[in-house]
Amino acid sequence: MPRYLVSIKKDLKDEEYEAVQQHLRDQGGKIVYTYDRGILPGFDVEFPEDAVGTMEKAPNVIGVELTEQPVKTQKD
């Protein structure tokens, strides 16, 4: 699955922060890395390409950026 940087709003309450994480998981995402909430609030998430729109529309999400595309190899 492709990996995305999901940036979220700063200064979220704990329950809002946890709600974003849960939304990502509910939509098929796997949180690979959590960034420091005080510096760069967000997550590195493996997420199905066909569900990216749900991330972008999630409450408290301010941006979604592709960071890693899976490498496809040709089979003989």
Secondary structure, 3 states (H helix, E strand, C coil): CCEEEEEECCCCCHHHHHHHHHHHHHCCCEEEEECCCCCCCEEEEECCHHHHHHHHCCCCEEEEEEEECCCCCCCC
